[in-house]
């Protein structure tokens, strides 16, 4: 009987110590605080979504508005707003460099922004439709001129004035004309007529003439010199 009672008592859990009780109490308090924060965060998101739904609804009903810019939001708030806008059938974009400074702009479907307008917002610039239209026309004109120039081929450059007229105040018109005549190439310079190049002698006549010149040269060498 004593052995049976001892085994029952040993199998029973020991009562928690004071240290274990304090740890469990702190754990329960921390879990309660975390649950409360989660409920508050959830409630804030619900309230924020309702507020965004009201603002988007007012924007849709206002026929004088085609776009609307919201104040900078954090990532979660922007995500909620994008979802509300998508459900409402609108278009939305986020702009801004830093995450804390990024904001959302919404547009009605029939007034969706062009690529040029979005590019302006991305660069932090205000969109001016009139300036954009002027810029587009200038771009089209420049492109048209380039196409016409390519079809015409390379341009032929011709002098707008004669050099004789340009320097006439220095050398006079008469001297300029004379200089122009002097600069003309002489086509006959260095040319010998073909008739002068042709040797009309026969071979025998040419040989006799060579022999005569040779004898004359030898006879002159043999003559004694006089003192």
C-alpha positions as CSV (number, residue, x, y, z in Angstrom):
1,X,0.0,0.0,0.0
2,X,2.8,2.4,0.8
3,X,4.6,1.6,-2.4
4,X,1.4,2.2,-4.4
5,X,0.9,5.6,-2.7
6,X,4.5,6.6,-3.4
7,X,4.2,5.8,-7.1
8,X,1.0,7.9,-7.4
9,X,2.6,10.9,-5.7
10,X,5.8,10.7,-7.9
11,X,3.7,10.6,-11.1
12,X,1.9,13.8,-10.2
13,X,3.3,17.2,-11.5
14,X,5.0,19.3,-9.0
15,X,3.4,22.7,-8.3
16,X,5.0,25.5,-10.3
17,X,7.6,27.6,-8.7
18,X,7.4,31.3,-8.2
19,X,9.8,31.9,-11.2
20,X,7.7,29.8,-13.5
21,X,4.5,31.6,-12.6
22,X,6.1,35.0,-13.3
23,X,7.3,33.9,-16.7
24,X,3.9,32.6,-17.7
25,X,2.2,35.8,-16.5
26,X,4.5,37.9,-18.7
27,X,4.0,35.6,-21.7
28,X,0.2,35.9,-21.3
29,X,0.4,39.7,-21.0
30,X,2.7,40.0,-24.1
31,X,0.3,37.8,-26.1
32,X,-2.6,40.0,-25.0
33,X,-0.8,43.2,-26.0
34,X,0.2,41.7,-29.4
35,X,-3.4,40.6,-30.1
36,X,-4.6,44.1,-29.2
37,X,-2.1,45.7,-31.5
38,X,-3.1,43.4,-34.3
39,X,-6.8,44.2,-33.8
40,X,-6.0,48.0,-33.7
41,X,-4.0,47.7,-36.9
42,X,-6.7,45.7,-38.6
43,X,-9.3,48.3,-37.5
44,X,-7.1,51.2,-38.8
45,X,-6.8,49.5,-42.2
46,X,-10.6,49.0,-42.3
47,X,-11.2,52.7,-41.5
48,X,-8.6,53.8,-44.0
49,X,-10.1,51.7,-46.7
50,X,-13.6,53.1,-46.0
51,X,-12.1,56.7,-46.1
52,X,-10.4,56.0,-49.5
53,X,-13.7,54.5,-50.8
54,X,-15.5,57.7,-49.9
55,X,-12.9,59.9,-51.5
56,X,-12.8,57.8,-54.7
57,X,-16.6,57.8,-54.9
58,X,-16.6,61.6,-54.6
59,X,-14.0,61.8,-57.3
60,X,-16.1,59.7,-59.6
61,X,-19.2,61.8,-59.1
62,X,-17.3,65.1,-59.6
63,X,-17.5,65.6,-63.4
64,X,-15.1,68.5,-63.2
65,X,-12.2,66.3,-62.0
66,X,-10.3,64.0,-64.3
67,X,-7.5,63.2,-62.0
68,X,-6.7,63.4,-58.3
69,X,-3.4,63.4,-56.3
70,X,-3.3,62.0,-52.8
71,X,-0.9,62.8,-50.0
72,X,2.2,60.7,-49.5
73,X,1.4,57.3,-48.0
74,X,3.3,54.2,-46.8
75,X,3.5,51.1,-48.8
76,X,0.5,49.4,-47.2
77,X,-1.8,52.4,-47.6
78,X,-0.8,52.8,-51.2
79,X,-1.6,49.1,-51.8
80,X,-5.1,49.6,-50.2
81,X,-5.8,52.7,-52.3
82,X,-4.7,50.9,-55.5
83,X,-7.1,48.1,-54.7
84,X,-10.0,50.5,-54.1
85,X,-9.3,52.3,-57.4
86,X,-9.2,49.0,-59.3
87,X,-12.5,47.9,-57.9
88,X,-14.0,51.3,-58.8
89,X,-12.8,50.9,-62.5
90,X,-10.3,53.7,-62.4
91,X,-6.5,54.0,-63.2
92,X,-3.9,54.7,-60.6
93,X,-0.1,55.3,-60.5
94,X,2.5,55.8,-57.8
95,X,5.2,58.5,-58.1
96,X,8.1,59.7,-56.0
97,X,11.7,58.7,-55.3
98,X,11.7,57.9,-51.6
99,X,9.3,55.4,-50.2
100,X,8.1,57.8,-47.5
101,X,7.5,60.5,-50.1
102,X,5.7,58.4,-52.7
103,X,2.1,59.4,-53.5
104,X,-0.8,58.0,-55.6
105,X,-2.5,59.7,-58.5
106,X,-5.8,58.4,-59.8
107,X,-7.3,59.0,-63.3
108,X,-10.7,58.4,-64.8
109,X,-10.6,55.7,-67.6
110,X,-11.6,58.1,-70.4
111,X,-8.8,60.5,-69.3
112,X,-6.0,58.0,-68.9
113,X,-2.5,59.7,-69.0
114,X,-0.2,59.5,-71.9
115,X,3.3,58.2,-71.8
116,X,4.6,61.8,-71.9
117,X,2.4,62.9,-69.0
118,X,3.5,59.9,-66.9
119,X,7.1,60.7,-67.7
120,X,6.6,64.3,-66.5
121,X,5.3,63.0,-63.1
122,X,8.1,60.6,-62.8
123,X,10.6,63.4,-63.1
124,X,8.7,65.5,-60.6
125,X,7.4,68.0,-63.2
126,X,4.0,69.5,-63.6
127,X,2.1,68.4,-66.7
128,X,1.3,71.2,-69.2
129,X,-0.8,69.9,-72.2
130,X,-0.2,73.1,-74.3
131,X,3.6,72.8,-73.9
132,X,3.5,69.1,-74.6
133,X,1.5,69.7,-77.8
134,X,4.0,72.3,-79.0
135,X,6.9,69.9,-78.2
136,X,5.1,67.1,-80.1
137,X,4.6,69.3,-83.2
138,X,8.3,70.4,-83.2
139,X,9.4,66.8,-82.9
140,X,7.2,65.8,-85.9
141,X,8.5,68.7,-88.0
142,X,12.1,67.8,-87.3
143,X,11.4,64.2,-88.2
144,X,9.7,65.2,-91.4
145,X,12.6,67.4,-92.4
146,X,15.1,64.6,-91.7
147,X,13.0,62.2,-93.9
148,X,12.9,64.8,-96.8
149,X,16.6,65.4,-96.5
150,X,17.3,61.7,-96.7
151,X,15.2,61.4,-99.8
152,X,16.9,64.3,-101.6
153,X,20.4,62.9,-101.0
154,X,23.5,64.8,-100.0
155,X,23.2,68.5,-100.6
156,X,25.5,70.1,-103.3
157,X,27.3,73.1,-102.0
158,X,27.9,75.9,-104.5
159,X,29.7,79.2,-103.8
160,X,27.4,82.1,-103.3
161,X,29.8,84.6,-104.9
162,X,32.7,84.7,-107.3
163,X,36.2,85.1,-105.8
164,X,37.0,87.9,-108.4
165,X,34.1,89.9,-107.1
166,X,35.1,89.2,-103.5
167,X,38.6,90.6,-103.8
168,X,37.8,93.3,-106.4
169,X,38.1,96.0,-103.8
170,X,41.7,95.0,-103.3
171,X,43.0,94.4,-106.8
172,X,40.4,96.0,-109.0
173,X,38.0,94.3,-111.3
174,X,40.3,94.6,-114.3
175,X,43.3,93.1,-112.5
176,X,41.1,90.4,-111.2
177,X,40.0,89.5,-114.7
178,X,43.6,89.6,-116.0
179,X,44.8,87.4,-113.1
180,X,42.0,84.9,-114.0
181,X,43.2,84.8,-117.6
182,X,46.8,84.3,-116.5
183,X,45.8,81.4,-114.3
184,X,44.3,79.5,-117.3
185,X,46.5,76.5,-118.3
186,X,48.4,76.7,-121.5
187,X,47.3,73.6,-123.3
188,X,50.3,73.8,-125.8
189,X,53.0,74.1,-123.1
190,X,55.6,71.3,-123.4
191,X,54.0,69.9,-126.5
192,X,56.2,69.0,-129.7
193,X,54.5,68.5,-133.0
194,X,54.4,65.0,-134.2
195,X,56.0,66.0,-137.5
196,X,59.1,67.2,-135.6
197,X,59.4,63.9,-133.8
198,X,59.4,61.8,-137.0
199,X,62.8,61.0,-138.7
200,X,62.3,60.9,-142.4
201,X,65.9,59.7,-143.3
202,X,66.6,56.2,-144.5
203,X,68.8,53.9,-142.5
204,X,71.6,54.3,-145.1
205,X,71.5,58.1,-145.0
206,X,71.6,58.1,-141.3
207,X,74.6,55.8,-141.2
208,X,76.5,57.9,-143.8
209,X,75.9,61.0,-141.7
210,X,77.2,59.3,-138.6
211,X,80.3,58.1,-140.4
212,X,81.0,61.6,-141.8
213,X,80.7,63.2,-138.3
214,X,83.1,60.5,-136.9
215,X,85.7,61.2,-139.6
216,X,85.4,64.9,-139.1
217,X,86.0,64.5,-135.4
218,X,89.0,62.2,-135.9
219,X,90.6,64.5,-138.5
220,X,90.3,67.4,-136.1
221,X,92.0,65.5,-133.3
222,X,95.0,64.6,-135.7
223,X,95.7,68.2,-136.7
224,X,99.1,69.4,-135.0
225,X,98.8,72.2,-132.6
226,X,100.7,75.4,-133.7
227,X,102.9,77.3,-131.1
